[in-house]
Structures are given as C-alpha cells and as structure tokens.
Amino acid sequence: MRVVIAGGHGKIAIELTRLLDERGDLVRSLIRNPDHAEEVRHAGATEAIVCDLEEEHEDRVAEAVGEADVVVFAAGAGPGSGPERKETMDYGGVVKLLAAAEHNHIPRFAVISSMGADSAHEGEETFDVYLRAKGRADDAVRASGLDYLIVKPGGLTDDPPAGTVTAGESVERGQIPRADVAAVLATLLRDGARARTIEVVGGTTPIEGLAERLGG
C-alpha cells in the first residue's frame, strides 16, 4: 500500500510511519520543516517532501502528494497556535489535501480528528475554534465522496502502547497513548473496507482485528 502522510513529523505520524514500514507499505511524508526530513526517513518513510499546506497552492500540494492508495492528514496547527491557524490548518489544510487527493484520483482519505469535534460547536475561545474547525474538516471529508476514515481520539498521552482500546461511533471520554492511535489507523487502513468515523480511547479491545469488531 502506498500511503502519503501530511504532518509526517508529528508524534502519531512518526509511529504510524514505523508501523507501515514494518509491514512493507511505502510511505511518503509531507513535512513543513526540512530539518525534520532525516528523522522522518529514519522512521521508515521512503520520501520526505517539504510542503507547507497552509502556504502552498493546491497544484503544488497535489504535486507533493503524487500517486498513492491513501492519504492521511496527521497535521495540525499545534499547541500554542491561535484561532486563525486553527482555521487555516486544522480546517483549511484538510480541504486543500482533499482537493489534492481528488485531483490525483486517490480513493481513500484518513484524518486524525478529535473527540468533541463538531462544526456546530459554540464558543470563541481558541479550543472552541479548534473543535469547530476540526468538525468542519470532518464534514468536508465525509462529503468528499472518497472512502474515508475519521479517527477521533480522546486525550492524547505519550504512554507506551497498550495494544487495546475502546472504539466505536460514540464512546465515553478518556485518554489514549498516541502509539495506540497510530496502531488503530494502521490496522483500519489495512483491514477497513468502508467509510467510517470512530471515537477511540484506552480500553480492553485488541486493536488487531478491530475492523471486524466494528462491523467490517
């Protein structure tokens, strides 16, 4: 499987790259900072392409994405960024990457979202804007016509992976190691066969075989 990961230097993205590489998939990572290229390649990416989703034109993004079987949006404005960047990156970055996937005839699109993401979320604090932007991005993915996977994790930690989760259309809030989010993505990209949105937190359900437990 040929996978493009936007935001390839993020913690979940690095772990996802390792998992994909270990099973023989080919990963092209899109990064904003060229200084991160070596670390991304060390994780197993076959290519590290410098492409700033916020600044580049859609044609350039499509060129950077190239040919693939699936595109994964693992980017984000990040902690400390203001409301404007939540719009331009957490929403606008997804829309621009979706356009690239459609232009390049890539059939599948996955996005790391967030529990609580909702285009109708109210409030004007930065986190409110973030949840609203993520919700609008999720809506755009679902409306794209592509085979999609939207993973909405709970609170993220850097704990070691447990290999087990609680996952479903709606689950109680909780925390989850970033490594387990990556494992969920890797497993569902391999085994998932239909469009789905799932929430995921720590739990007792093995990640291996999760697609079947979720209903195929």
C-alpha positions in Angstrom: 0.0 0.0 0.0 1.3 3.5 -0.9 0.5 6.0 1.9 1.0 9.7 2.0 1.1 11.2 5.5 0.7 15.0 5.8 2.2 16.3 9.0 4.7 13.5 8.8 6.9 14.7 11.7 4.1 14.6 14.3 4.3 12.0 17.1 1.4 9.9 15.8 2.6 10.2 12.2 6.1 9.0 13.1 4.7 6.0 14.9 2.3 5.3 12.0 5.2 5.5 9.6 7.1 2.9 11.6 4.2 0.6 11.7 3.5 0.9 7.9 7.2 0.5 7.1 7.4 -2.7 9.2 4.7 -4.4 7.2 6.1 -3.3 3.9 4.0 -0.4 3.0 5.5 2.6 1.2 5.2 6.0 3.0 5.7 9.5 1.6 5.8 12.1 4.4 4.9 15.7 3.8 6.7 18.0 6.2 6.9 21.7 6.7 10.4 21.9 8.1 13.3 20.4 6.0 15.2 19.8 9.2 12.8 17.1 10.0 13.5 15.0 6.9 16.2 12.8 8.4 14.0 11.8 11.4 11.1 11.0 9.1 13.2 8.9 6.8 14.7 7.2 9.9 11.2 6.2 10.9 10.8 4.4 7.6 9.4 7.0 5.1 10.7 6.3 1.6 10.4 10.1 0.8 10.2 13.2 2.9 8.7 16.1 0.8 8.8 19.7 2.1 5.3 21.0 1.6 3.5 23.6 3.8 -0.2 23.0 3.5 -1.0 26.5 4.7 1.2 28.3 2.3 1.4 26.2 -0.9 -1.1 26.4 -3.7 -3.4 23.4 -4.4 -1.4 22.5 -7.5 1.8 22.3 -5.5 0.1 20.2 -2.8 -1.2 17.8 -5.5 2.3 17.5 -6.9 3.8 16.8 -3.5 1.1 14.1 -2.8 1.7 12.3 -6.1 0.4 8.8 -6.6 -1.0 6.9 -3.6 -3.6 4.5 -2.4 -4.5 6.5 0.7 -3.7 10.0 2.1 -3.6 10.6 5.9 -4.0 14.0 7.4 -2.0 13.9 10.6 -1.0 17.6 10.6 -2.4 20.4 12.8 -1.7 23.9 14.0 -0.4 22.5 17.3 -0.4 23.8 20.9 0.1 27.5 21.3 -1.3 28.5 17.9 -4.1 31.0 17.8 -7.7 30.8 16.4 -6.6 31.9 12.9 -4.3 28.9 12.4 -7.0 26.5 13.7 -9.0 27.7 10.6 -6.1 27.8 8.1 -4.5 24.5 9.2 -7.0 22.2 11.0 -9.7 23.0 8.6 -8.1 24.6 5.5 -5.2 22.1 5.5 -7.7 19.2 5.3 -9.7 20.9 2.5 -6.5 21.5 0.5 -5.3 17.9 1.0 -8.7 16.6 0.0 -8.5 18.6 -3.2 -5.1 17.0 -3.9 -6.5 13.5 -3.3 -9.4 14.1 -5.6 -7.2 15.7 -8.3 -4.8 12.7 -8.2 -7.6 10.1 -8.1 -6.6 8.7 -4.8 -9.6 6.7 -3.5 -9.0 6.8 0.3 -8.6 9.6 2.8 -7.9 9.3 6.6 -7.8 12.1 9.1 -6.9 12.3 12.8 -9.6 14.4 14.3 -10.6 14.9 18.0 -13.4 13.8 20.3 -15.7 16.7 20.6 -15.0 18.0 17.1 -18.3 19.5 15.8 -18.9 22.1 13.1 -21.8 23.4 15.3 -19.6 23.8 18.5 -20.2 27.1 20.1 -17.7 29.5 21.8 -14.9 31.7 20.8 -12.0 30.5 22.9 -9.1 29.0 21.0 -10.1 25.4 21.8 -13.7 26.1 20.8 -12.5 27.4 17.4 -10.3 24.3 17.2 -13.2 21.9 17.8 -15.3 23.8 15.3 -12.6 23.7 12.7 -12.0 20.0 13.2 -15.7 19.4 12.9 -15.9 21.4 9.6 -13.0 19.4 8.3 -14.6 16.1 9.2 -17.8 17.2 7.4 -15.7 18.0 4.3 -14.1 14.6 4.4 -17.5 12.8 4.7 -18.9 14.9 1.8 -16.0 14.3 -0.5 -17.2 11.0 -1.9 -13.9 9.3 -1.1 -13.7 6.2 1.1 -12.8 7.8 4.3 -11.6 7.0 7.8 -12.0 9.6 10.6 -10.4 8.7 13.9 -11.4 10.9 16.9 -9.1 10.1 19.8 -9.6 11.2 23.4 -6.9 12.9 25.4 -3.5 12.0 24.0 -0.6 10.7 26.1 2.9 9.6 25.4 2.5 6.4 27.5 3.7 3.1 26.0 1.1 1.4 23.7 -1.3 -0.9 25.3 -2.4 -2.6 22.1 -6.0 -2.4 23.3 -8.7 0.3 23.0 -12.3 1.2 23.4 -13.6 2.2 19.9 -17.0 2.9 18.4 -19.2 5.6 16.9 -19.5 7.1 20.4 -17.5 6.2 23.5 -17.0 7.7 26.9 -14.3 10.2 27.2 -10.9 9.0 28.2 -7.2 9.1 27.3 -5.2 7.1 24.8 -1.5 6.7 24.0 -0.5 8.3 20.7 1.1 5.0 19.7 -2.3 3.2 20.1 -3.9 5.9 17.8 -1.3 5.1 15.2 -1.9 1.4 15.6 -5.7 1.9 15.1 -5.0 3.9 11.9 -2.6 1.3 10.6 -5.0 -1.6 11.3 -8.0 0.0 9.9 -6.2 1.3 6.8 -5.2 -2.3 6.2 -8.5 -4.0 7.1 -11.2 -1.3 6.9 -13.4 -1.6 3.8 -15.9 1.1 4.2 -16.3 4.8 5.2 -16.4 5.2 8.9 -16.0 7.7 11.8 -14.9 6.3 15.1 -14.0 7.6 18.6 -11.2 5.8 20.4 -9.8 5.8 23.9 -7.9 3.4 26.1 -9.7 0.1 26.7 -9.6 -3.7 26.6 -10.5 -4.4 23.0 -7.4 -5.7 21.0 -6.5 -3.3 18.1 -5.7 -6.3 15.9 -8.9 -7.3 14.2 -10.6 -4.1 15.2 -12.2 -3.6 11.8 -14.1 -6.8 12.1 -15.3 -5.9 15.6 -16.5 -2.6 14.3 -18.6 -4.3 11.7 -16.3 -4.9 8.7 
